Amino acid sequence: MKYVNGLYASLVLIMLVHLIDNTLLDNKYSGIAIFISLFIFLAGTMFFINAKNHIK
């Protein structure tokens, strides 16, 4: 269950990064936001792989 929570947390973090970039920073740092989202996505992928391997 902790893998599902980690996967959900990574989704929330990605949305939070884009929300902050769009509202507070007026898309001035969109490249940096995408770069941060990439690393959060890779962490979420690791949670998914661990959950998939844990079920087997």
matplotlib code that plots the C-alpha trace (Angstrom):
import matplotlib.pyplot as plt

x = [0.0, 2.9, 3.8, 0.4, 0.7, 4.1, 2.7, -0.2, 2.2, 4.3, 1.2, 0.3, 3.8, 3.8, 0.5, 1.8, 4.9, 2.9, 0.3, 3.0, 4.7, 1.5, 0.0, 2.8, 5.7, 3.6, 5.3, 8.7, 10.4, 8.4, 11.6, 12.7, 9.2, 9.2, 12.7, 11.6, 8.4, 10.6, 12.5, 9.2, 7.8, 10.9, 10.4, 6.8, 7.9, 10.1, 7.1, 5.1, 7.8, 8.2, 4.4, 4.3, 7.2, 5.7, 2.5, 4.4]
y = [0.0, 2.4, 2.1, 3.3, 6.2, 7.1, 7.0, 9.3, 11.6, 11.9, 12.8, 15.5, 16.9, 17.1, 19.0, 21.3, 22.2, 23.1, 25.0, 27.1, 27.7, 28.8, 30.9, 32.4, 32.5, 33.3, 30.5, 32.2, 29.0, 26.5, 24.7, 24.2, 23.0, 20.4, 19.3, 18.9, 17.1, 14.7, 13.6, 13.3, 11.2, 8.9, 8.5, 7.6, 5.1, 3.5, 3.3, 1.6, -0.9, -1.8, -2.2, -4.4, -6.6, -6.7, -8.3, -11.1]
z = [0.0, 0.6, -3.1, -4.1, -1.7, -3.1, -6.6, -5.6, -3.9, -7.0, -9.0, -6.5, -6.6, -10.4, -10.3, -7.6, -9.5, -12.6, -10.5, -8.8, -12.1, -13.9, -11.1, -9.0, -11.5, -14.7, -16.7, -16.4, -15.3, -17.3, -18.5, -14.9, -13.9, -16.7, -15.6, -12.0, -13.2, -15.1, -12.0, -10.0, -12.8, -12.7, -8.9, -9.5, -12.1, -9.5, -7.1, -9.9, -10.7, -7.0, -6.6, -9.7, -8.4, -4.9, -6.2, -7.8]

ax = plt.figure().add_subplot(projection="3d")
ax.plot(x, y, z, "-o")
ax.set_aspect("equal")
plt.show()
